[in-house]
Amino acid sequence: MTEPHHTASFGFRDVPEGEKERLVGEVFSSVAGRYDLMNDLMSGGVHRLWKDAMIDRLAPRPGWKVLDVAGGTGDIAFRLAKRGAAVTVCDINPDMLAEGKKRAEEKSISVEWICGNAENLPFPDNHFDAYTIAFGIRNVTHIDRALAEAYRVLKPGGRFLCLEFSHVETPGIDWAYDAFSFAVLPKLGYVVTGDEESYRYLVESIRKFPPQEDFARLIAAAGLAQVSFRNLTFGVAALHAAWKI
């Protein structure tokens, strides 16, 4: 009997499940050195406001143990640390982690850096007061497994926050956003990083990610409670929040 051939989406392409992790890794290794600059250029700096809104929603208390997943370059971790949290960054990509460590040294900010997979976190059960992930969950092979791991490592009463590009539903704005994304961003990626294809994948991966309501249902299915979301900039991004009870 032939074994079923499982695939995963890599942008608009379907690839063998076992290949996605490597392909995504190549994307982020390619863009790591200019990743934060590209975020500024792609969003006009608005991603900084979205990240500030995420931290404000979490309102971390001094001494909280917070896990920031897929946060290699440290943007979320540094904000958390400035609020007094004890932050662990877990990212699967060594090149992104290297960028984060370099930035942390430049800023004299103390953060723990761990290379690990969001679908199989190297941490014990019931360990963290909060779990954050920003612009990372759409790149995992199995979103349900990553969410199950978030639930596992959170303490009872722990907070889950996910900031991710989402779906614009406002007529006119959705068309303009699509036109900008597909026509401009890959070309901008080529000019800044020399890599057009990686940014084409990143744009396509946004379109393949579940809409806000569907993603909220996935979070609830992982066992997290009181799931809510807030659209940012017409839904260009969305901030999902939940609790482990």
JOVEN-V41669 format. One line per field, one symbol per residue. phi: phi as a letter, one per 20 degrees, with the letter a starting at -180 (. if undefined). psi: psi as a letter, one per 30 degrees, with the letter a starting at -180 (. if undefined). A space follows every 10 residues. Layout:
# JOVEN-V41669
phi=???
psi=???
This chain:
# JOVEN-V41669
phi=.fffeeccec meeecggfef gfffgfgfff dgfdgfffff ffdmnfgfff fffffffflf egngecddem dgengfgfff ffenfeddec cfdfffffff ffffffelde bedceaegeb fecfflddfb ccbclcffef fcfffffffg ffeffgnfdd ccdbgcdedf gnffffffff feedffffgf fedmcfffff gffffffeff ggfffgffff ffofdlfbbc fclmngccde caced
psi=kkkkjkllki bgkklkeffe eeeeeeefee gefgeeeeee eeggfffeee eeeeeeeeik kkfkjkkjkh hefgeeeeee efggljkkkj kfjeeeeeee eeeeeefhkj kkkkjlkffi khlllhekfl kkkjhffffl ejeeeeeeee eefklkflkk kkkkkbkkfk keeeeeeeee eeeeeeeeee eefgjeeefe eeeeeeffkk leeeeeeeee fffklhkllk kkiggelkjk kllk.
